[in-house]
């Protein structure tokens, strides 16, 4: 035992350095195992955004009249999804203007304020009655969803509010005789996510 003490005492530093070198060498050998790796590229991947589009059938424009107070008039409009993705279609009105009977002279007589609209679309419940000015002011109506290349029809009812009932007197609507209201029906399309 004495001999071991003497042996280790004299060469302690040599043994520690040798042990450290051996541990370091063992770590290098274990840590640098023979691993193979490779990589490959898949080039020319393409990601294309789709388009939504609305193509109204201009052969089915509304031309309702002559209108009388208290009556409701019905017409049908049609739109096609001209895009390549499905979309929810909404109908709104813009450019609501009142004209004299000639259709060219603007007038201050606001027949549009006496008109209410209700739609029965292909893919949504029948709407409530809404005034034409409110429809112009941004109250668009959901008509339903269309896949690319398909069409939908909307039954549009226009009601001429009877001013006699509002004012309580006869002849309250006389100012609206021979007034023409023109409006642009706009189709708003919002793409629908695939599930």
Secondary structure, DSSP 8 states (H G I E B T S, - for coil): -HHHHHHHHHHHHHHHHHHHHHHHHHHHHHHT---------------------EEE-GGG-----S--TT-EEEEEEEEEE-SSS-EEEEEEEEEEEEEETTSSSB-S--GGGGEEEEEE-SSS-----EEHHHHHTT--EEEEEE-TT-EEEEEEEEEE--HHHHHSSTTTTGGGTTEEEEEEEEEEEEE----
